[in-house]
Amino acid sequence: MTRLSIYGSYARRVPGPDYPFGPAPEQRAAFLARLEAEWGQGAALDVFAPSLAGNAEARAQFASYQRQAASPGAALEIMRMNGEIDVRPVLPAVHVPTLVLHRTGDRLTEVGHARYMAARLPNAVLKELPGEDHLWNAGDADAIVDEIAEFLTGARHGTVPDTVLATVLFTDIVGSTQKAAALGDRAWRDVLAQHQALVRRKLAEFRGREVNTAGDGFLACFDGPARAVRCARAIVDASRDAGIELRAGLHTGECESLGGNLSGLAVHIGARIAAQAVAGEVLVSGTLKDLVAGSGLRFADRGTRELRGVPGEWRILALDG
């Protein structure tokens, strides 16, 4: 039997008679102007996929996609044409079983569009999922795939995440709240932008990969633990020269990798170790220290500690050279 699946869609792109959904004319005009000006640079990723807005790699990929998909002028014309779509009259004529999927916080296309369609498609099933991303492959993409698989086959297939052995690095600016208050918002944004550029240069130099940036902190990963430690030291030292005190924590372990993100106990341990560090300090786990034997790196033993949310006690060491 033919089945239809609809995700993040609409019957009409803009508000109209008996259809209150979609942006007001002035909002849409501003959005289209922004797309035209920024197309090919990762335009409006904060709207299409807010969960990826701070991910430099995701922004670069989205920018490449835009450049390969259309010119700025063509993209703008397509968006304008979308504003002329209105399929409301034909909805009652679609009798095939239809799955209507939508994220409740979708910033580009509000969930009211999906509810409207599902109420007027004779054999529709509406599934609302949490999240703000419009791009299906951002956020919890597995939930969308599972819903479609169950609708089409009657069973959820699930996704087994890839696991990788990686060294995770967490960095954090010490006293960032006080610094931001002392400098003011505009000056602090400038300082933060310069700091982020510095960290990214060092990650590139030591062949690390930025995983996530949250406020004034970084999560990065490396396929070599010694390089990760040396990168951490270089970032902390260069930041101090720039007037910023940083702390860092590292751990090596098996991580779950899905959609470019890392998760799992190893990531949690790395974060907890970083939280133990003081200004200018690079802390590592005993596990990592054992892996870099013969590298020339020296560590000062800080003893065993309990890490909040991590079972057991962990041996913690500070980089000493």
TORTIDO-439221 format. One record per residue (C-alpha): residue number from 0; residue in three letters; y, z, x. Coordinates in Angstrom, 3 decimals. Example, Ala and Ser with C-alpha at 12.3 -4.5 7.8 and 13.67 -1.06 7.14 Angstrom:
% TORTIDO-439221
+-----+-----+----------+----------+----------+
!   k !   r !       yy !       zz !       xx !
+-----+-----+----------+----------+----------+
!   0 ! ALA !   -4.500 !    7.800 !   12.300 !
!   1 ! SER !   -1.060 !    7.140 !   13.670 !
+-----+-----+----------+----------+----------+
% end
This chain:
% TORTIDO-439221
+-----+-----+----------+----------+----------+
!   k !   r !       yy !       zz !       xx !
+-----+-----+----------+----------+----------+
!   0 ! MET !    0.000 !    0.000 !    0.000 !
!   1 ! THR !    3.483 !   -0.842 !    1.238 !
!   2 ! ARG !    5.535 !    2.227 !    2.154 !
!   3 ! LEU !    9.158 !    2.535 !    3.170 !
!   4 ! SER !   10.778 !    5.083 !    5.461 !
!   5 ! ILE !   14.565 !    5.533 !    5.637 !
!   6 ! TYR !   16.294 !    7.747 !    8.212 !
!   7 ! GLY !   19.967 !    8.724 !    8.472 !
!   8 ! SER !   21.038 !    5.984 !    6.084 !
!   9 ! TYR !   23.305 !    5.477 !    3.092 !
!  10 ! ALA !   23.716 !    3.429 !   -0.058 !
!  11 ! ARG !   27.390 !    2.914 !    0.640 !
!  12 ! ARG !   29.161 !    3.663 !    3.911 !
!  13 ! VAL !   32.501 !    4.765 !    2.496 !
!  14 ! PRO !   33.517 !    6.719 !   -0.610 !
!  15 ! GLY !   33.845 !    4.783 !   -3.862 !
!  16 ! PRO !   33.661 !    5.183 !   -7.639 !
!  17 ! ASP !   31.135 !    7.946 !   -8.425 !
!  18 ! TYR !   30.266 !    8.106 !   -4.729 !
!  19 ! PRO !   32.100 !   10.914 !   -2.877 !
!  20 ! PHE !   30.225 !   10.607 !    0.415 !
!  21 ! GLY !   31.557 !    9.216 !    3.673 !
!  22 ! PRO !   34.772 !    9.642 !    5.673 !
!  23 ! ALA !   38.238 !    9.314 !    4.182 !
!  24 ! PRO !   40.021 !    6.030 !    5.074 !
!  25 ! GLU !   42.238 !    7.628 !    7.726 !
!  26 ! GLN !   39.247 !    9.377 !    9.341 !
!  27 ! ARG !   37.247 !    6.162 !    9.438 !
!  28 ! ALA !   40.182 !    4.228 !   10.897 !
!  29 ! ALA !   40.565 !    6.818 !   13.668 !
!  30 ! PHE !   36.827 !    6.721 !   14.404 !
!  31 ! LEU !   36.778 !    2.910 !   14.602 !
!  32 ! ALA !   39.793 !    2.937 !   16.912 !
!  33 ! ARG !   38.012 !    5.419 !   19.164 !
!  34 ! LEU !   34.880 !    3.280 !   19.243 !
!  35 ! GLU !   36.859 !    0.186 !   20.180 !
!  36 ! ALA !   38.703 !    2.020 !   22.975 !
!  37 ! GLU !   35.646 !    3.809 !   24.427 !
!  38 ! TRP !   32.828 !    1.334 !   23.722 !
!  39 ! GLY !   30.612 !    0.903 !   26.761 !
!  40 ! GLN !   31.545 !    4.344 !   28.110 !
!  41 ! GLY !   29.230 !    6.363 !   25.881 !
!  42 ! ALA !   31.723 !    6.249 !   23.016 !
!  43 ! ALA !   31.460 !    9.059 !   20.449 !
!  44 ! LEU !   28.234 !   10.530 !   21.809 !
!  45 ! ASP !   29.524 !   13.873 !   20.533 !
!  46 ! VAL !   29.266 !   12.391 !   17.025 !
!  47 ! PHE !   26.100 !   10.312 !   17.393 !
!  48 ! ALA !   24.206 !   13.020 !   19.293 !
!  49 ! PRO !   26.168 !   16.239 !   19.847 !
!  50 ! SER !   23.156 !   17.951 !   21.447 !
!  51 ! LEU !   23.435 !   15.438 !   24.322 !
!  52 ! ALA !   27.231 !   15.402 !   24.657 !
!  53 ! GLY !   27.177 !   17.537 !   27.808 !
!  54 ! ASN !   24.309 !   15.644 !   29.432 !
!  55 ! ALA !   25.676 !   13.212 !   32.020 !
!  56 ! GLU !   22.430 !   11.244 !   32.227 !
!  57 ! ALA !   22.249 !   10.819 !   28.446 !
!  58 ! ARG !   25.885 !    9.688 !   28.343 !
!  59 ! ALA !   25.213 !    7.105 !   31.046 !
!  60 ! GLN !   22.187 !    5.804 !   29.124 !
!  61 ! PHE !   24.164 !    5.626 !   25.882 !
!  62 ! ALA !   26.975 !    3.786 !   27.661 !
!  63 ! SER !   24.477 !    1.265 !   29.054 !
!  64 ! TYR !   22.987 !    0.775 !   25.595 !
!  65 ! GLN !   26.436 !    0.063 !   24.155 !
!  66 ! ARG !   27.284 !   -2.468 !   26.856 !
!  67 ! GLN !   23.991 !   -4.306 !   26.349 !
!  68 ! ALA !   24.196 !   -4.203 !   22.549 !
!  69 ! ALA !   27.639 !   -5.700 !   21.895 !
!  70 ! SER !   31.155 !   -6.207 !   23.142 !
!  71 ! PRO !   33.808 !   -3.750 !   21.877 !
!  72 ! GLY !   35.128 !   -6.366 !   19.464 !
!  73 ! ALA !   31.688 !   -7.241 !   18.103 !
!  74 ! ALA !   30.772 !   -3.575 !   17.689 !
!  75 ! LEU !   33.977 !   -2.996 !   15.750 !
!  76 ! GLU !   33.295 !   -5.954 !   13.448 !
!  77 ! ILE !   29.772 !   -4.714 !   12.737 !
!  78 ! MET !   31.128 !   -1.275 !   11.873 !
!  79 ! ARG !   33.690 !   -2.837 !    9.548 !
!  80 ! MET !   30.979 !   -4.926 !    7.877 !
!  81 ! ASN !   28.942 !   -1.766 !    7.371 !
!  82 ! GLY !   31.886 !   -0.427 !    5.407 !
!  83 ! GLU !   31.370 !   -3.220 !    2.870 !
!  84 ! ILE !   27.711 !   -2.374 !    2.174 !
!  85 ! ASP !   26.902 !   -1.120 !   -1.323 !
!  86 ! VAL !   23.255 !   -1.227 !   -2.404 !
!  87 ! ARG !   23.538 !    1.290 !   -5.231 !
!  88 ! PRO !   22.727 !   -1.253 !   -7.969 !
!  89 ! VAL !   19.348 !   -2.160 !   -6.443 !
!  90 ! LEU !   18.044 !    1.347 !   -5.750 !
!  91 ! PRO !   16.220 !    1.698 !   -9.115 !
!  92 ! ALA !   14.372 !   -1.584 !   -8.421 !
!  93 ! VAL !   12.683 !   -0.252 !   -5.270 !
!  94 ! HIS !    9.343 !    1.064 !   -6.546 !
!  95 ! VAL !    7.355 !    1.399 !   -3.311 !
!  96 ! PRO !    6.753 !    4.956 !   -2.057 !
!  97 ! THR !    9.786 !    5.821 !    0.058 !
!  98 ! LEU !   10.383 !    8.623 !    2.543 !
!  99 ! VAL !   14.074 !    9.523 !    2.868 !
! 100 ! LEU !   14.675 !   11.503 !    6.066 !
! 101 ! HIS !   17.974 !   13.083 !    7.037 !
! 102 ! ARG !   19.266 !   15.872 !    9.250 !
! 103 ! THR !   21.327 !   18.325 !    7.259 !
! 104 ! GLY !   24.142 !   18.612 !    9.825 !
! 105 ! ASP !   24.321 !   14.885 !   10.758 !
! 106 ! ARG !   27.897 !   14.435 !   12.045 !
! 107 ! LEU !   27.984 !   10.677 !   11.521 !
! 108 ! THR !   26.350 !   10.327 !    8.104 !
! 109 ! GLU !   26.427 !   13.383 !    5.875 !
! 110 ! VAL !   23.242 !   14.439 !    4.099 !
! 111 ! GLY !   24.751 !   13.722 !    0.659 !
! 112 ! HIS !   23.990 !   10.032 !    1.251 !
! 113 ! ALA !   20.256 !   10.788 !    1.493 !
! 114 ! ARG !   20.264 !   13.031 !   -1.556 !
! 115 ! TYR !   21.992 !   10.331 !   -3.578 !
! 116 ! MET !   19.431 !    7.681 !   -2.601 !
! 117 ! ALA !   16.418 !    9.924 !   -3.101 !
! 118 ! ALA !   17.582 !   10.787 !   -6.617 !
! 119 ! ARG !   17.781 !    7.081 !   -7.569 !
! 120 ! LEU !   14.748 !    5.619 !   -5.791 !
! 121 ! PRO !   11.905 !    5.899 !   -8.341 !
! 122 ! ASN !    9.182 !    6.943 !   -5.861 !
! 123 ! ALA !   11.185 !    8.705 !   -3.172 !
! 124 ! VAL !   10.382 !   11.857 !   -1.230 !
! 125 ! LEU !   13.361 !   13.549 !    0.400 !
! 126 ! LYS !   12.800 !   15.463 !    3.642 !
! 127 ! GLU !   15.790 !   17.317 !    5.065 !
! 128 ! LEU !   15.507 !   18.461 !    8.671 !
! 129 ! PRO !   17.783 !   20.797 !   10.644 !
! 130 ! GLY !   20.092 !   19.371 !   13.300 !
! 131 ! GLU !   23.436 !   17.650 !   13.883 !
! 132 ! ASP !   22.272 !   14.548 !   15.739 !
! 133 ! HIS !   22.387 !   11.146 !   14.049 !
! 134 ! LEU !   20.314 !    9.405 !   16.721 !
! 135 ! TRP !   16.692 !   10.033 !   15.783 !
! 136 ! ASN !   15.547 !   10.378 !   19.393 !
! 137 ! ALA !   18.033 !   13.178 !   20.113 !
! 138 ! GLY !   17.326 !   16.763 !   19.168 !
! 139 ! ASP !   13.930 !   17.483 !   17.628 !
! 140 ! ALA !   12.647 !   13.905 !   17.521 !
! 141 ! ASP !    9.065 !   15.134 !   17.152 !
! 142 ! ALA !    9.846 !   16.556 !   13.704 !
! 143 ! ILE !   10.970 !   13.111 !   12.525 !
! 144 ! VAL !    7.931 !   11.372 !   14.010 !
! 145 ! ASP !    5.622 !   13.948 !   12.430 !
! 146 ! GLU !    7.145 !   13.456 !    8.970 !
! 147 ! ILE !    6.785 !    9.664 !    9.212 !
! 148 ! ALA !    3.214 !    9.920 !   10.537 !
! 149 ! GLU !    2.194 !   12.214 !    7.691 !
! 150 ! PHE !    3.863 !    9.969 !    5.106 !
! 151 ! LEU !    2.142 !    6.833 !    6.425 !
! 152 ! THR !   -1.265 !    8.205 !    7.432 !
! 153 ! GLY !   -1.615 !   11.546 !    5.679 !
! 154 ! ALA !   -1.833 !   13.480 !    8.941 !
! 155 ! ARG !    0.598 !   14.789 !   11.512 !
! 156 ! HIS !   -0.274 !   13.612 !   14.986 !
! 157 ! GLY !    2.052 !   15.882 !   16.941 !
! 158 ! THR !    3.250 !   15.331 !   20.479 !
! 159 ! VAL !    1.733 !   16.940 !   23.538 !
! 160 ! PRO !    4.606 !   17.609 !   25.945 !
! 161 ! ASP !    4.329 !   16.450 !   29.519 !
! 162 ! THR !    4.116 !   19.216 !   32.080 !
! 163 ! VAL !    5.613 !   18.911 !   35.537 !
! 164 ! LEU !    5.685 !   21.174 !   38.561 !
! 165 ! ALA !    9.375 !   21.585 !   39.310 !
! 166 ! THR !   11.866 !   23.875 !   40.973 !
! 167 ! VAL !   14.576 !   24.899 !   38.541 !
! 168 ! LEU !   18.069 !   25.885 !   39.655 !
! 169 ! PHE !   20.516 !   27.827 !   37.522 !
! 170 ! THR !   24.149 !   28.282 !   38.562 !
! 171 ! ASP !   26.864 !   30.318 !   36.897 !
! 172 ! ILE !   30.528 !   31.001 !   37.627 !
! 173 ! VAL !   31.134 !   34.713 !   38.153 !
! 174 ! GLY !   34.012 !   36.135 !   36.106 !
! 175 ! SER !   34.692 !   32.854 !   34.315 !
! 176 ! THR !   36.131 !   34.540 !   31.215 !
! 177 ! GLN !   38.710 !   36.437 !   33.231 !
! 178 ! LYS !   39.605 !   33.344 !   35.258 !
! 179 ! ALA !   40.044 !   31.268 !   32.122 !
! 180 ! ALA !   42.308 !   33.929 !   30.601 !
! 181 ! ALA !   44.399 !   34.157 !   33.778 !
! 182 ! LEU !   44.812 !   30.387 !   34.211 !
! 183 ! GLY !   45.165 !   29.290 !   30.587 !
! 184 ! ASP !   43.096 !   26.732 !   28.749 !
! 185 ! ARG !   44.524 !   23.557 !   30.279 !
! 186 ! ALA !   44.402 !   24.734 !   33.892 !
! 187 ! TRP !   40.921 !   26.179 !   33.387 !
! 188 ! ARG !   39.665 !   22.869 !   32.007 !
! 189 ! ASP !   40.935 !   21.157 !   35.155 !
! 190 ! VAL !   39.248 !   23.739 !   37.388 !
! 191 ! LEU !   36.009 !   23.416 !   35.422 !
! 192 ! ALA !   36.067 !   19.612 !   35.634 !
! 193 ! GLN !   36.561 !   19.762 !   39.413 !
! 194 ! HIS !   33.745 !   22.288 !   39.730 !
! 195 ! GLN !   31.364 !   20.158 !   37.668 !
! 196 ! ALA !   32.172 !   17.119 !   39.796 !
! 197 ! LEU !   31.441 !   19.164 !   42.931 !
! 198 ! VAL !   28.070 !   20.353 !   41.604 !
! 199 ! ARG !   27.077 !   16.821 !   40.607 !
! 200 ! ARG !   27.945 !   15.512 !   44.083 !
! 201 ! LYS !   25.723 !   18.134 !   45.668 !
! 202 ! LEU !   22.885 !   17.434 !   43.238 !
! 203 ! ALA !   23.069 !   13.760 !   44.152 !
! 204 ! GLU !   23.127 !   14.611 !   47.873 !
! 205 ! PHE !   19.980 !   16.771 !   47.619 !
! 206 ! ARG !   18.245 !   14.502 !   45.073 !
! 207 ! GLY !   18.327 !   17.002 !   42.249 !
! 208 ! ARG !   18.495 !   16.098 !   38.569 !
! 209 ! GLU !   20.984 !   17.643 !   36.163 !
! 210 ! VAL !   19.095 !   18.819 !   33.090 !
! 211 ! ASN !   21.810 !   20.557 !   31.137 !
! 212 ! THR !   25.368 !   21.823 !   31.404 !
! 213 ! ALA !   26.418 !   24.699 !   29.195 !
! 214 ! GLY !   30.007 !   25.855 !   29.596 !
! 215 ! ASP !   30.416 !   26.868 !   33.243 !
! 216 ! GLY !   26.730 !   26.835 !   34.195 !
! 217 ! PHE !   24.212 !   24.202 !   35.287 !
! 218 ! LEU !   20.466 !   23.800 !   34.948 !
! 219 ! ALA !   19.037 !   21.331 !   37.460 !
! 220 ! CYS !   15.546 !   20.538 !   38.717 !
! 221 ! PHE !   14.035 !   19.320 !   41.986 !
! 222 ! ASP !   10.674 !   17.986 !   43.100 !
! 223 ! GLY !   11.019 !   19.841 !   46.410 !
! 224 ! PRO !   11.650 !   23.618 !   46.536 !
! 225 ! ALA !   13.246 !   23.682 !   50.007 !
! 226 ! ARG !   15.769 !   21.008 !   49.012 !
! 227 ! ALA !   16.529 !   22.974 !   45.867 !
! 228 ! VAL !   17.299 !   26.132 !   47.861 !
! 229 ! ARG !   19.489 !   24.265 !   50.335 !
! 230 ! CYS !   21.305 !   22.575 !   47.471 !
! 231 ! ALA !   21.957 !   25.942 !   45.837 !
! 232 ! ARG !   23.410 !   27.297 !   49.079 !
! 233 ! ALA !   25.597 !   24.212 !   49.490 !
! 234 ! ILE !   26.890 !   24.471 !   45.911 !
! 235 ! VAL !   27.693 !   28.187 !   46.240 !
! 236 ! ASP !   29.469 !   27.690 !   49.594 !
! 237 ! ALA !   31.463 !   24.633 !   48.487 !
! 238 ! SER !   32.474 !   26.383 !   45.280 !
! 239 ! ARG !   33.734 !   29.382 !   47.233 !
! 240 ! ASP !   35.805 !   27.076 !   49.451 !
! 241 ! ALA !   37.302 !   25.707 !   46.216 !
! 242 ! GLY !   38.190 !   29.209 !   45.024 !
! 243 ! ILE !   35.258 !   29.738 !   42.648 !
! 244 ! GLU !   32.619 !   32.443 !   43.070 !
! 245 ! LEU !   29.196 !   31.267 !   42.003 !
! 246 ! ARG !   25.747 !   32.798 !   41.703 !
! 247 ! ALA !   22.439 !   30.953 !   41.626 !
! 248 ! GLY !   18.788 !   31.561 !   40.847 !
! 249 ! LEU !   15.675 !   29.456 !   41.504 !
! 250 ! HIS !   12.004 !   29.461 !   40.604 !
! 251 ! THR !    9.152 !   26.972 !   40.945 !
! 252 ! GLY !    6.595 !   26.591 !   38.192 !
! 253 ! GLU !    5.070 !   24.323 !   35.584 !
! 254 ! CYS !    7.661 !   23.180 !   33.026 !
! 255 ! GLU !    7.326 !   21.330 !   29.777 !
! 256 ! SER !    9.267 !   18.062 !   29.907 !
! 257 ! LEU !   10.260 !   16.354 !   26.694 !
! 258 ! GLY !   13.113 !   13.924 !   26.185 !
! 259 ! GLY !   14.613 !   14.740 !   29.576 !
! 260 ! ASN !   14.810 !   18.466 !   28.791 !
! 261 ! LEU !   12.803 !   21.219 !   30.467 !
! 262 ! SER !   11.418 !   24.300 !   28.781 !
! 263 ! GLY !    8.729 !   26.915 !   29.218 !
! 264 ! LEU !    8.237 !   30.204 !   31.008 !
! 265 ! ALA !    9.216 !   28.808 !   34.432 !
! 266 ! VAL !   12.650 !   27.844 !   33.104 !
! 267 ! HIS !   13.028 !   31.253 !   31.475 !
! 268 ! ILE !   12.157 !   32.999 !   34.749 !
! 269 ! GLY !   14.711 !   30.922 !   36.661 !
! 270 ! ALA !   17.439 !   31.888 !   34.191 !
! 271 ! ARG !   16.561 !   35.584 !   34.405 !
! 272 ! ILE !   16.593 !   35.484 !   38.224 !
! 273 ! ALA !   20.029 !   33.851 !   38.224 !
! 274 ! ALA !   21.295 !   36.614 !   35.927 !
! 275 ! GLN !   20.317 !   39.181 !   38.607 !
! 276 ! ALA !   22.458 !   37.557 !   41.313 !
! 277 ! VAL !   25.924 !   38.710 !   42.324 !
! 278 ! ALA !   28.840 !   36.560 !   43.435 !
! 279 ! GLY !   27.923 !   34.298 !   46.354 !
! 280 ! GLU !   24.223 !   35.130 !   46.150 !
! 281 ! VAL !   21.255 !   32.763 !   45.880 !
! 282 ! LEU !   18.173 !   34.532 !   44.533 !
! 283 ! VAL !   14.668 !   33.059 !   44.431 !
! 284 ! SER !   11.285 !   34.153 !   43.154 !
! 285 ! GLY !    8.485 !   35.222 !   45.452 !
! 286 ! THR !    6.553 !   32.205 !   44.205 !
! 287 ! LEU !    9.200 !   29.838 !   45.544 !
! 288 ! LYS !    9.464 !   31.714 !   48.844 !
! 289 ! ASP !    5.743 !   31.265 !   49.470 !
! 290 ! LEU !    6.038 !   27.523 !   48.821 !
! 291 ! VAL !    8.727 !   26.947 !   51.478 !
! 292 ! ALA !    6.876 !   28.605 !   54.363 !
! 293 ! GLY !    7.643 !   26.678 !   57.541 !
! 294 ! SER !   10.884 !   25.220 !   56.191 !
! 295 ! GLY !   13.100 !   27.407 !   58.376 !
! 296 ! LEU !   14.634 !   29.156 !   55.381 !
! 297 ! ARG !   14.954 !   32.948 !   55.735 !
! 298 ! PHE !   15.017 !   35.428 !   52.867 !
! 299 ! ALA !   15.882 !   39.098 !   52.441 !
! 300 ! ASP !   13.425 !   40.913 !   50.166 !
! 301 ! ARG !   15.103 !   42.489 !   47.154 !
! 302 ! GLY !   11.866 !   44.073 !   45.928 !
! 303 ! THR !   10.120 !   43.730 !   42.591 !
! 304 ! ARG !   12.053 !   43.790 !   39.348 !
! 305 ! GLU !   11.450 !   43.485 !   35.662 !
! 306 ! LEU !   13.102 !   40.380 !   34.230 !
! 307 ! ARG !   14.247 !   40.678 !   30.654 !
! 308 ! GLY !   11.881 !   38.789 !   28.361 !
! 309 ! VAL !    9.413 !   37.973 !   31.186 !
! 310 ! PRO !    6.053 !   39.775 !   31.340 !
! 311 ! GLY !    5.294 !   41.928 !   34.389 !
! 312 ! GLU !    7.332 !   42.530 !   37.529 !
! 313 ! TRP !    8.645 !   39.765 !   39.762 !
! 314 ! ARG !    9.313 !   39.714 !   43.473 !
! 315 ! ILE !   12.912 !   38.663 !   44.067 !
! 316 ! LEU !   14.407 !   37.520 !   47.364 !
! 317 ! ALA !   17.905 !   36.546 !   48.495 !
! 318 ! LEU !   18.535 !   33.528 !   50.713 !
! 319 ! ASP !   19.459 !   34.817 !   54.146 !
! 320 ! GLY !   19.772 !   31.648 !   56.132 !
+-----+-----+----------+----------+----------+
% end
